[in-house]
Amino acid sequence: MATRTTPYGAFNFVVNFDGGEAFGGFSDVSGIGTEATIAEYRFGNDKENHVRKVAGVHKVTDVTLKRGILNSKTLFDWIAATRTKGPEAQKSVTITLLDEAQKPVQTWVLRGVVPMKYTGPTLAGKGGGDVAMEEVVLSAEALELAT
């Protein structure tokens, strides 16, 4: 039985690719999820006039990662490999929530991942301390919860 009474903060996490490859630290991860389609069906000889709900095809939602721009081409090389190699460019991505002591709490594993969208930074000459941010949207075939 769990002894913790407060939920974990959403600000301590690590994103790894293919078991350890890092593309830099991400400031935001959003969209972790899965959906199942539900088909409604009714037997013609059912005594009650109601439908049965039958689980159908499931899919993994798209996951968005955001980070400050780094002097690294690794992420963009993966995007380029997706365009030229197709399924061979797929990776596994793990997103691990950490507790206050930086110990893993929960890990989501995305399998068969390819980048489907890249958005570069908004650049403006007005000055200030804004960080140049980039965003990549990942498409995954499967989502698992690791223990």
N, C-alpha and C positions, 0 to 999 in steps of 0.2 A: 504494500500500500504506500502511496506517495505521502511524504511528510511535508512537502512544500505547500504553502497556502497562497503564495502570490504568483501570478503569471510571470513568465520570462519577458525581458525587454526585447524589442524587435531591432535593436541597433548593434548586436554582436553576432556576426555571421561570417562565414567563409564560403567562397565559391571556388570549386576546383573542377578541372577538366581532365577527363581520362585518368583519374586516380592520382592527380597531383599537379599536373601542368597548370600553371597560373597565368592568367592574362592581365594581372594587376588587380588591385582592390576595387570592389564595386561599392558605390554608396547606396544604391537602391536595387532591390529585387522585388518584382511584383508579378502576380498572375499565376502563382503555383496552384494548380488545381486539375481536376478531372471531372468529366461529365459523362453521363450515360443517357442514351436515348431510351425512352419508354414507349412501348407499343401497347395500345389498348386493344383488348380482345374480349369477345364474349362468345361463349358456346351457345349455339342456337337452342339447345334444350335446357339451359339453366332455368331453374325455377324462379330465381330472383333476377330482376331486371337491372343488372349492374355489369360493369366491365372488370376484367382482370388486368392487372398491370404486369407486363412482361418486360424484363430488362433486355435491351438490345445492344447495339454497338456502343462502345465507349470511346472517348477521345481525351487527350491531354490538352489543357489550355496552353496558349502561348505564354512564355515567360519573358519578361522584359528586364534587362540589366542596364544600369546606368553607372557611369564612372567619369572621373575627370580624365582628360586626354593625357596620355603618357607618350614618351618617345619610344614607342614600340609598334612594330608592324605585325606582331603575332596574331592579333585578333583579325586584322584585315586579310592576312594570309589565309586564315580559315574561311573567311567569306569568299575569297577568290577560289579556294579549293572546292567549295560547295558548288560554285558555278561550273568548274571544269571537270570535277571528278564525281559529282552527284552523290549517290549513297556511300561511296568510299570515304567521303569526308565526314561522315557521322561520328559524333563523339558521345561520351557519357559525361554528364554534368552533375556534380553533387553540390547541394546547398545545405550547409550545416549551421544550425542555430547553436550559439554558445551561451553558457551561463556567465555570471559575473566573474568567475575564476577562469574563464576561457576554456571550459571543459564542454565537450559536445553534449547537447541535450536531445536534439532530433535532427535527422538527416533525410532530405528528400533526394532521390536519385532519378534523374531524367535520362532515359536511354534513347538511342537513335536520334540524337540532336543535331540539327543544322541551323545556322543563322538564316532567318528569312527576311529580316529587314535591318538596315543600319541607318541611323540618323546621326549626322555630324553635328558639331556645335553651332550655336548661334553666335556669330562674331559681331561685335559692335565696338566702334572706336571711342566710346564715351568714357573709357577709363574705369576705375573702380576695382574692386577685389573679386569680381565674379570669376568662377572657375569655368574653363571651357569644357563642356560636358558632351559625351557621346553616349548613344543608346543603341543597344542591339536587342532585337526580338528573336527569341529562340523557338523553334518548332520541334517538339519531341513526340516520339512514337509511344513511349511508355513512362509512367510515373510510379515509383515504388517508395515506400517508407522504410528506410534501413533502421535496424535496431542496434 
